[in-house]
Amino acid sequence: MSLGERLLDLRKKKGLSQEEIAGLLDVSRQTVSKWETDQSTPDFDKIIPICNLTKVFRYGEGGLYKMATDAYDKKFYIGELDYNKDRVSVGKNNDYTYVRYNGEVQQVVDEYKRFLDRGIKPIDIAVITCWNVTDFGTINLNNEIQKIVNPDIQEGKFIKKTIRKKEIFFKVNDIILNCQNTYEILTLSGYNEIKNSGNALTVEDVETTSVMNGEIGRILDIDDGNIIAQFDEDIIVFDKKLQDNLLLAYSLTSYKLQGSECPYVITLVTPQFEKSLNKNIIYTDMSRTRKEVVEIIDPTTLANAITIDSIQERLTNLERLLKERMKGEEINEN
């Protein structure tokens, strides 16, 4: 669908005439007509108003766009819902669902399973949380979700790692996240060439590709301790060293998912993360979805966090540790 066809489709869906669009954007009806027939394209200064116009009408539909807009405006956006209920879905396509937090990790797993039961693939679902640690952090949630998505371990077809004193397993069919830019990595065909040559060939002799920080893929095979995974059109081989750049990707932190999107998202606004949560994180997490979001919310935590623009000061012991180190070096020099 061309840009003009897309604009025409959006206008008709909103029930607007070309004259009405022209009046809202301060252009002529003929200009709108030319946009819709691909005879010309909107100038840059009209792109933002068009996007805003679409958002305004979607806001009127309720659901995700209304909740996200209200979150950005620091409103207690579940206030219009009966948030004492365990679960409330709103929006034209039920694209926003509020779930009242009950304190159990199993609640997150159950919401993930609801998506699976609808036939949605794991690579299209993301649980977003603030931290890696705690029971509601990514490490534990990844392990718990993996139990329902990919429970079986085939002999010789897994890689075991320890992260923050927790064991994790990479298995065939797992969804994984690459966490570092790698500009030269073996493709499967290059890997096979080296293997079939009896290691007479090296990486310099065969096909390589690149994989960027934040890219998500799926493990296709594990061969001789190497992880073979598909990232978009590329099939890539991660050796033992490069495997340090990989994480399971059923659950991701807000930071890791910045700049990315996922069709179906589950977010957590819960007491464990109260010191990290603010309006910007809540809005950003919610807006990572392209289709539908489920928010597991503790209303009190939301009420406190939504009024904060961002966490301006991070309290750590770094300053004290640096001063002690510098003091120690001065003593040694003397």
C-alpha positions in Angstrom: 0.0 0.0 0.0 1.4 3.4 -1.1 1.6 6.4 1.2 -1.4 8.0 -0.7 -3.5 4.8 -0.4 -2.6 4.7 3.3 -3.7 8.3 3.8 -7.0 7.7 1.9 -7.7 4.5 3.9 -7.1 6.4 7.2 -9.3 9.3 6.2 -12.2 7.0 5.2 -11.9 5.0 8.5 -12.2 8.2 10.4 -15.2 9.3 8.4 -13.6 12.6 7.3 -13.9 14.4 4.0 -11.0 15.8 2.0 -12.3 19.3 2.9 -12.3 18.5 6.6 -8.7 17.2 6.5 -7.7 20.2 4.5 -9.2 22.6 7.0 -7.5 20.8 9.9 -4.1 20.9 8.2 -4.5 24.4 6.7 -4.1 23.2 3.1 -6.4 23.1 0.1 -8.7 20.2 -0.8 -6.7 19.7 -4.0 -3.5 19.2 -2.0 -5.1 16.4 0.0 -6.4 14.9 -3.2 -2.9 14.9 -4.7 -1.5 13.2 -1.5 -4.1 10.5 -1.8 -3.4 9.8 -5.5 0.4 9.8 -5.0 0.8 12.9 -7.2 2.7 14.6 -4.4 3.7 13.9 -0.8 3.1 16.0 2.4 5.8 18.5 3.3 7.7 17.6 6.5 5.9 20.3 8.5 2.6 18.5 7.7 3.7 15.0 8.8 3.6 15.7 12.5 0.1 17.2 12.3 -1.1 14.2 10.3 0.3 11.8 13.0 -1.2 13.9 15.8 -4.6 14.0 13.9 -4.6 10.2 13.7 -3.8 9.9 17.5 -6.5 12.3 18.5 -9.2 10.3 16.7 -7.8 7.0 18.1 -7.8 8.6 21.6 -11.6 8.9 21.2 -11.8 5.1 20.7 -10.5 4.5 24.2 -8.2 1.6 24.9 -4.4 1.6 24.3 -4.1 5.1 22.7 -6.1 6.8 25.3 -4.3 5.1 28.2 -0.9 5.9 26.7 -1.8 9.5 26.1 -3.2 9.9 29.6 0.0 8.2 31.0 2.1 10.7 29.1 0.0 13.5 30.6 0.7 12.1 34.1 -3.0 11.1 34.6 -4.0 8.2 36.8 -5.2 6.6 33.6 -7.0 3.5 35.2 -9.2 5.9 37.2 -12.0 5.6 34.7 -11.9 1.8 35.0 -13.3 -0.3 37.8 -9.7 -1.1 39.0 -10.9 -3.0 42.0 -11.8 -5.8 39.5 -9.2 -8.4 38.8 -9.3 -7.8 35.0 -10.7 -5.1 32.7 -10.3 -4.9 28.9 -11.2 -1.7 27.0 -10.7 -0.2 23.5 -12.2 -0.9 20.1 -10.4 -4.2 19.8 -9.8 -4.7 23.5 -6.2 -3.5 22.8 -5.7 -2.5 26.5 -6.2 -4.8 29.4 -5.7 -3.9 33.1 -4.9 -6.8 35.5 -4.9 -6.1 39.2 -1.6 -7.2 40.7 -1.9 -10.1 43.1 1.7 -10.5 44.2 2.3 -13.8 42.4 4.9 -14.5 39.6 2.4 -17.0 38.3 0.1 -14.2 37.4 2.7 -13.0 34.8 3.1 -16.5 33.4 -0.7 -16.9 33.2 -1.0 -13.7 31.1 1.7 -14.9 28.8 -0.1 -18.2 28.4 -3.3 -16.4 27.5 -1.5 -15.0 24.4 -0.1 -18.4 23.6 -3.6 -20.0 23.8 -4.8 -17.5 21.2 -2.1 -18.8 18.8 0.3 -16.0 19.2 3.9 -16.9 18.8 6.5 -16.3 21.6 8.6 -14.1 19.3 5.6 -11.8 19.1 5.2 -11.5 22.9 7.4 -9.5 25.3 7.1 -9.1 29.1 8.7 -5.8 30.1 10.0 -5.3 33.6 12.4 -2.7 35.2 15.1 -5.0 36.6 16.9 -8.2 35.9 16.9 -9.3 39.5 14.1 -10.2 42.0 11.4 -12.7 41.4 9.7 -10.3 39.0 13.0 -9.5 37.1 13.9 -10.8 33.7 16.1 -13.6 34.8 13.5 -15.4 36.9 10.6 -14.5 34.5 12.5 -15.9 31.5 13.1 -19.2 33.4 9.4 -19.4 34.4 8.0 -18.6 31.0 10.5 -21.0 29.3 8.9 -23.8 31.4 5.6 -23.4 29.5 7.0 -22.3 26.1 10.0 -24.6 25.7 10.2 -27.1 28.6 12.1 -30.0 27.1 15.8 -30.5 27.1 17.3 -32.6 24.3 20.6 -34.3 25.1 23.5 -32.3 23.7 21.1 -29.6 22.5 21.4 -27.0 25.3 23.9 -24.5 26.7 23.9 -23.8 30.5 25.0 -20.5 31.9 24.9 -18.9 35.4 23.7 -15.3 35.6 23.4 -13.6 39.0 23.6 -17.0 40.7 20.7 -18.4 38.7 21.1 -21.2 36.1 19.6 -20.5 32.7 19.4 -22.8 29.7 19.6 -21.9 26.0 17.6 -24.6 24.1 16.5 -25.2 20.5 13.5 -23.0 19.7 14.2 -20.5 22.5 13.8 -16.8 21.7 17.0 -14.9 22.4 18.3 -11.3 22.5 21.7 -10.2 21.2 23.1 -7.6 23.6 26.2 -6.3 21.7 27.0 -5.1 18.3 29.0 -7.8 16.4 30.2 -6.7 13.0 31.7 -10.0 11.9 30.0 -13.3 12.8 29.8 -16.6 11.0 26.8 -17.4 8.9 25.6 -21.0 8.9 27.0 -21.5 5.4 30.4 -20.1 6.5 30.4 -22.3 9.6 29.7 -25.4 7.5 32.5 -24.5 5.1 35.0 -24.3 7.9 33.7 -27.5 9.4 33.8 -29.4 6.2 37.3 -28.2 5.4 38.6 -29.8 8.6 39.3 -26.3 9.9 41.7 -25.6 7.0 39.6 -22.5 6.3 39.2 -19.6 8.8 36.7 -16.9 9.3 38.6 -14.7 6.9 37.9 -17.2 4.1 34.1 -17.6 4.4 30.9 -15.7 4.5 30.1 -13.6 7.6 27.4 -11.1 8.6 26.7 -8.7 11.4 24.2 -8.7 14.3 23.3 -5.6 16.3 22.6 -5.0 19.9 18.8 -5.4 20.6 18.1 -7.8 17.8 15.9 -10.8 18.7 16.1 -14.2 17.1 15.3 -17.9 17.6 17.6 -20.8 18.2 17.5 -23.3 15.4 20.1 -25.8 16.5 23.0 -26.3 18.9 26.0 -28.0 17.3 29.2 -28.9 19.1 28.6 -26.2 21.7 27.7 -23.5 19.1 24.3 -21.8 19.1 22.8 -21.6 15.6 20.1 -19.0 15.5 17.9 -17.1 13.0 17.9 -13.3 13.1 15.6 -12.0 10.4 16.9 -13.5 7.1 20.3 -14.4 8.5 21.2 -17.8 10.1 24.1 -17.0 12.5 26.5 -19.1 14.6 27.5 -18.0 18.1 30.6 -19.6 19.5 31.2 -19.9 23.2 32.7 -16.4 23.5 29.8 -14.7 21.5 27.3 -16.6 23.6 28.1 -14.2 26.5 26.2 -11.6 24.4 23.0 -13.6 24.5 20.0 -13.5 26.9 16.7 -15.3 26.8 14.1 -12.8 25.4 10.7 -13.8 26.8 11.1 -11.0 29.3 13.2 -7.9 28.7 14.0 -4.8 30.7 12.6 -1.4 29.7 16.1 -0.4 28.8 16.7 -3.3 26.5 13.5 -2.8 24.6 14.0 1.0 24.1 13.6 1.8 20.4 12.0 -1.6 19.6 8.4 -2.7 19.2 6.6 -6.0 19.8 3.0 -6.9 18.7 1.9 -8.1 22.2 3.3 -6.7 25.4 2.9 -7.4 29.1 4.1 -4.6 31.5 4.5 -4.5 35.2 3.7 -1.5 37.4 4.3 -3.3 40.7 5.7 -2.4 44.2 9.1 -4.1 43.6 10.0 -1.4 41.1 8.5 1.7 42.8 11.9 3.4 43.1 12.6 2.9 39.4 9.1 3.6 37.9 8.1 7.0 36.6 5.8 8.5 34.0 8.3 8.2 31.2 9.0 4.5 31.8 5.3 3.6 32.2 4.5 5.4 28.9 7.4 4.0 27.0 6.7 0.4 28.1 3.1 0.7 27.1 3.9 2.2 23.8 6.3 -0.6 22.8 3.3 -2.6 21.5 2.0 -2.5 18.0 -1.3 -4.4 18.7 -2.2 -5.1 22.4 -0.9 -4.4 25.9 -1.7 -6.1 29.2 -0.6 -4.1 32.2 -0.3 -5.8 35.6 -0.8 -2.9 38.0 -0.8 -2.2 41.7 -3.0 0.9 41.8 -1.0 2.5 44.6 2.3 2.1 42.9 0.8 3.6 39.7 -0.6 6.6 41.6 2.8 7.3 43.1 4.9 6.7 39.9 2.8 8.5 37.3 3.4 11.9 38.9 7.2 11.6 38.5 8.6 12.8 35.2 11.9 10.8 35.6 14.3 9.7 38.2 16.7 12.6 38.3 19.2 11.3 40.9 20.5 7.8 41.2 21.8 7.1 44.7 24.8 4.8 44.6 28.0 4.3 46.6 30.1 5.1 43.5 31.2 8.5 44.8 32.3 7.1 48.2 34.2 4.2 46.6 36.0 6.5 44.2 37.1 8.8 47.0 38.3 5.9 49.0 40.3 4.6 46.0 41.8 8.0 45.4 42.7 8.4 49.0 44.4 5.0 49.0 46.5 5.8 45.9 47.6 9.1 47.5 48.8 7.2 50.6 50.7 4.7 48.5 52.5 7.5 46.6 53.6 9.1 49.8 
